[in-house]
Amino acid sequence: MRLMPDAKKGRALAVILLLIVLLLGYLVGVHWWFVSPLVQSRQEMIELRDEEARFRAIAQQRDAIREALTQVRQFESENPGFLTEANFDLAASALIQRLQEQIDMLQAGESCKLISRTPFRGNQNARAAASASEPFEKVTIKVRMFCEMEYFGPLLHGLESGSPQLFVSDLTITSRRGSGAATRSTRPGQRSQAAASTLDQSFDLYGYLRRSPGGKS
C-alpha cells in the first residue's frame, strides 16, 4: 500500500512556505528599498524639528542675553580694580606716581627711599600672543628701594589696599648694615645708626589695564 501525504498538512506546509517567500520578498524588495529609508527620514525630521525648537527658544531669549551683556560691560567699565589709563605707557607712569606718593606719605626721609623704577613689558612675542586672547594687559614696574621694615610694611599695605588694585610679586629683601663709628649714638635709648639695618628691596609692582575692543592698549 502506497502512503500518501496528509492533504491538510500539505496545505499548511504550502501556506508556510508561501508566507516565508512573501516575507523574504517584502524584506528584499520593499522594506530595504522603501520602508527603511522612510523610517530613517522620519527620524531625521524629528531630530531637526527638536533642534529647531531649541533654536527658537534661544532666539526668544536674545533680548535678555543682550541686556545681561550690557550689564556686564557696564560693571567692567565701572570696576575700580582696573587701571584707568588709555595705554601701557600712561598706566606705567601712573604706577610710578602712585608708588612715589605712598613713599612720600610715610615721611621716612632717608629711611625709605626709591632707588629705581623701570616699566617692564615682558617678552614681545608673548605679549602679542596674549593680546589676541586676553581682555586685560598686565602693566609691571620693576622697583628697587632702600627701606627699613617699619616703613616697608605700611608701604606694601598702602599699595595693595588702594584703588585701582595693585599687586606685589617677586619680592627679594637683602639686609644692608651701616658702618662707621661716627654714626654711633651716645644718648641712652636712642638706636645706633651703625647697628641699624637698612633693607634692600626688589619687587614687581603691577596692575591690569583693560584692553580696547580692537585689542590694542
C-alpha positions as CSV (number, residue, x, y, z in Angstrom):
1,M,0.0,0.0,0.0
2,R,1.4,3.4,-1.0
3,L,1.5,6.1,1.7
4,M,0.1,9.5,0.6
5,P,0.9,12.7,2.4
6,D,-1.9,14.2,4.5
7,A,-3.7,16.8,2.4
8,K,-4.2,19.2,5.5
9,K,-0.5,19.0,6.4
10,G,0.5,19.6,2.8
11,R,-1.7,22.7,2.6
12,A,-0.3,24.0,5.8
13,L,3.2,23.5,4.7
14,A,2.4,25.2,1.4
15,V,0.9,28.2,3.3
16,I,4.0,28.4,5.5
17,L,6.3,28.3,2.5
18,L,4.3,31.0,0.8
19,L,4.4,33.2,3.8
20,I,8.2,32.8,4.0
21,V,8.6,33.6,0.4
22,L,6.3,36.7,0.8
23,L,8.3,37.8,3.8
24,L,11.6,37.5,2.1
25,G,10.2,39.3,-0.9
26,Y,9.0,42.1,1.3
27,L,12.3,42.4,3.1
28,V,14.4,42.4,-0.1
29,G,12.1,44.2,-2.5
30,V,10.0,46.6,-0.3
31,H,11.4,47.2,3.2
32,W,15.1,47.6,2.2
33,W,14.3,50.0,-0.7
34,F,11.3,51.9,0.5
35,V,10.3,51.4,4.2
36,S,13.7,51.7,5.8
37,P,14.6,55.0,4.0
38,L,11.3,56.4,5.0
39,V,11.8,55.4,8.6
40,Q,15.2,57.0,8.6
41,S,13.9,60.2,7.0
42,R,11.2,60.4,9.6
43,Q,13.7,60.1,12.4
44,E,15.9,62.8,10.9
45,M,12.8,65.1,10.6
46,I,12.0,64.6,14.3
47,E,15.6,65.5,15.3
48,L,15.5,68.6,13.0
49,R,12.2,69.6,14.5
50,D,13.6,69.3,18.0
51,E,16.7,71.3,17.1
52,E,14.6,74.0,15.5
53,A,12.6,74.2,18.7
54,R,15.7,74.7,20.7
55,F,16.9,77.4,18.4
56,R,13.6,79.2,18.6
57,A,13.8,79.0,22.4
58,I,17.3,80.6,22.3
59,A,16.2,83.2,19.9
60,Q,13.4,84.2,22.2
61,Q,16.0,84.9,24.9
62,R,18.0,87.2,22.7
63,D,16.9,90.4,24.3
64,A,17.5,89.0,27.8
65,I,21.0,87.9,26.7
66,R,21.8,91.4,25.2
67,E,20.6,93.1,28.4
68,A,22.8,90.8,30.5
69,L,25.8,91.5,28.3
70,T,25.2,95.3,28.6
71,Q,25.1,95.0,32.4
72,V,28.4,93.0,32.4
73,R,30.1,95.7,30.2
74,Q,28.8,98.4,32.4
75,F,30.1,96.7,35.5
76,E,33.5,96.2,34.0
77,S,33.7,99.9,32.9
78,E,32.9,101.0,36.5
79,N,35.1,98.4,38.2
80,P,37.7,100.3,40.3
81,G,40.1,97.4,40.3
82,F,41.5,98.1,36.8
83,L,43.9,100.8,35.7
84,T,42.0,103.6,34.0
85,E,44.7,104.9,31.7
86,A,44.5,104.6,27.9
87,N,47.6,102.6,27.2
88,F,50.6,100.9,28.8
89,D,52.9,103.9,28.9
90,L,50.4,106.1,30.7
91,A,49.5,103.3,33.1
92,A,53.2,102.7,33.9
93,S,53.6,106.4,34.7
94,A,50.6,106.3,36.9
95,L,52.0,103.3,38.8
96,I,55.3,105.1,39.4
97,Q,53.5,108.2,40.6
98,R,51.4,106.2,43.0
99,L,54.5,104.4,44.3
100,Q,56.2,107.8,44.9
101,E,53.1,109.2,46.6
102,Q,52.9,106.2,49.0
103,I,56.6,106.7,49.9
104,D,56.1,110.4,50.5
105,M,53.2,109.7,52.8
106,L,55.4,107.7,55.1
107,Q,57.6,110.8,55.7
108,A,60.5,108.5,56.4
109,G,63.2,110.5,54.6
110,E,66.4,108.6,54.1
111,S,65.0,105.6,56.0
112,C,62.8,104.7,53.0
113,K,63.9,106.0,49.6
114,L,63.3,104.8,46.0
115,I,66.4,103.8,44.0
116,S,65.0,102.7,40.7
117,R,61.6,102.0,39.0
118,T,61.5,100.7,35.5
119,P,58.5,99.8,33.3
120,F,58.6,96.2,32.2
121,R,56.7,95.0,29.1
122,G,57.9,91.4,29.1
123,N,58.5,89.2,26.1
124,Q,57.2,90.9,22.9
125,N,56.1,87.7,21.3
126,A,54.3,86.5,24.4
127,R,52.6,89.9,24.6
128,A,51.5,89.7,21.0
129,A,50.0,86.2,21.5
130,A,48.3,87.3,24.8
131,S,46.7,90.3,23.2
132,A,44.7,88.1,20.9
133,S,43.2,86.0,23.7
134,E,43.2,88.1,26.9
135,P,41.0,91.1,27.5
136,F,43.4,92.6,30.0
137,E,47.1,93.7,29.8
138,K,49.5,93.4,32.7
139,V,51.4,96.6,33.5
140,T,54.5,95.9,35.6
141,I,57.1,98.2,37.2
142,K,60.3,96.7,38.5
143,V,61.2,98.5,41.7
144,R,64.3,98.7,43.9
145,M,64.4,100.7,47.1
146,F,66.2,101.0,50.5
147,C,63.6,101.0,53.3
148,E,63.5,99.9,56.9
149,M,61.0,97.3,57.7
150,E,58.9,99.6,60.0
151,Y,58.2,101.7,56.9
152,F,58.2,99.0,54.2
153,G,55.3,97.0,55.7
154,P,52.9,100.1,55.7
155,L,54.1,100.9,52.2
156,L,53.1,97.5,50.8
157,H,49.8,97.7,52.6
158,G,49.1,101.1,51.1
159,L,50.0,99.9,47.6
160,E,47.8,96.7,47.7
161,S,44.8,98.2,49.5
162,G,44.2,101.2,47.3
163,S,42.2,101.7,44.1
164,P,42.9,100.7,41.4
165,Q,44.1,97.4,42.8
166,L,47.8,96.7,42.6
167,F,49.8,93.6,43.3
168,V,53.4,92.9,44.5
169,S,55.3,89.8,43.4
170,D,58.9,88.5,43.1
171,L,59.9,90.3,46.4
172,T,63.6,90.0,47.3
173,I,64.9,91.5,50.6
174,T,68.6,91.9,51.4
175,S,69.9,93.3,54.7
176,R,72.5,96.1,54.4
177,R,74.1,97.1,57.7
178,G,75.6,100.6,58.3
179,S,79.2,101.0,59.3
180,G,81.4,103.7,60.9
181,A,81.8,104.7,64.5
182,A,81.0,108.4,63.7
183,T,77.4,107.5,63.3
184,R,77.1,105.8,66.7
185,S,74.5,107.4,69.1
186,T,75.6,108.4,72.6
187,R,72.2,109.0,74.0
188,P,70.6,106.3,76.1
189,G,67.6,104.6,74.5
190,Q,68.4,106.0,71.0
191,R,69.0,103.4,68.3
192,S,72.5,103.4,67.0
193,Q,72.7,104.1,63.2
194,A,75.6,101.8,62.9
195,A,73.6,99.0,64.3
196,A,70.5,99.8,62.3
197,S,69.8,97.6,59.4
198,T,68.6,99.1,56.1
199,L,66.8,96.7,53.8
200,D,67.5,96.5,50.1
201,Q,64.2,95.5,48.5
202,S,63.5,94.5,44.9
203,F,60.0,93.6,43.7
204,D,57.5,93.8,40.8
205,L,54.6,96.2,41.2
206,Y,51.8,95.5,38.7
207,G,48.2,96.1,37.8
208,Y,45.8,95.3,35.0
209,L,44.8,97.5,32.1
210,R,41.6,96.8,30.3
211,R,42.1,96.4,26.5
212,S,40.2,98.4,24.0
213,P,37.6,96.5,21.8
214,G,40.2,96.5,19.0
215,G,42.7,94.5,21.1
216,K,45.1,97.4,21.5
217,S,46.1,99.4,24.6
